[in-house]
Amino acid sequence: ISFEEQHKDNGSLWNHYKRIIQLKKTHSALYQGDYRAVVNGNDQVYTFLRAASLEKIVVAVNLSSQKQQTSVTLPPDVLVRSARSLLDKEVINASNGNFSIELSPYGIQVFKLE
């Protein structure tokens, strides 16, 4: 696949990485925030929290070739009502610091906690 094809296709891998890099540049939690591991109920999913000032972001990565579901459990001191995806704008309600997610094979999601 040529660069021209990747550049024109909004769903291409090139454009995906471009969006991820842009998120890192525009969200202080991602470029200067503190790192904390986050518990989830699935060994195939890696989750972590980045926090700076008032911004808190959870990143979830599916490490497998299969679709994965998990429940994310935030630390008790992280108060949250919802998690909004910075990639597809999906909003997930949180209850008692927990929310459930589904990730595509080798997928990634980036959630801003609100």
Backbone hydrogen bonds, N-H to C=O, Kabsch-Sander energy under -0.5 kcal/mol:
donor,donor_aa,acceptor,acceptor_aa,energy
6,Q,2,S,-2.2
7,H,3,F,-3.1
8,K,4,E,-1.7
9,D,5,E,-1.3
10,N,8,K,-0.8
12,S,9,D,-2.0
16,H,12,S,-2.1
17,Y,13,L,-2.5
18,K,14,W,-1.9
19,R,15,N,-2.1
20,I,16,H,-2.2
21,I,17,Y,-2.6
22,Q,18,K,-2.1
23,L,19,R,-2.3
24,K,20,I,-1.9
25,K,21,I,-1.8
26,T,22,Q,-1.6
27,H,23,L,-1.4
28,S,26,T,-0.6
30,L,27,H,-1.6
31,Y,27,H,-1.4
32,Q,28,S,-2.4
33,G,28,S,-0.7
33,G,29,A,-0.6
34,D,51,A,-2.8
36,R,49,L,-2.1
38,V,47,T,-1.8
39,V,73,T,-0.9
41,G,71,S,-1.1
45,V,42,N,-1.7
46,Y,61,V,-2.7
47,T,45,V,-0.5
48,F,59,V,-2.0
49,L,36,R,-3.5
50,R,57,I,-3.0
51,A,34,D,-1.7
52,A,55,E,-2.4
55,E,52,A,-2.6
57,I,50,R,-2.9
58,V,111,F,-2.7
59,V,48,F,-2.7
60,A,109,Q,-2.7
61,V,46,Y,-2.7
62,N,107,G,-3.2
63,L,44,Q,-3.3
63,L,61,V,-0.6
68,Q,103,L,-2.5
70,T,101,I,-2.2
72,V,70,T,-0.5
72,V,99,F,-3.5
73,T,39,V,-3.0
74,L,72,V,-0.6
74,L,97,G,-3.1
78,V,75,P,-2.1
79,L,77,D,-0.8
83,A,92,I,-2.7
84,R,112,K,-2.7
85,S,83,A,-0.5
85,S,90,E,-3.4
86,L,110,V,-3.4
89,K,85,S,-1.0
92,I,83,A,-2.8
94,A,81,R,-3.0
95,S,98,N,-2.6
98,N,95,S,-1.4
99,F,72,V,-1.7
101,I,70,T,-2.8
103,L,68,Q,-3.3
106,Y,64,S,-2.1
107,G,104,S,-2.8
109,Q,60,A,-2.4
111,F,58,V,-3.4
112,K,84,R,-3.0
113,L,56,K,-2.8
113,L,111,F,-0.6
114,E,82,S,-3.0
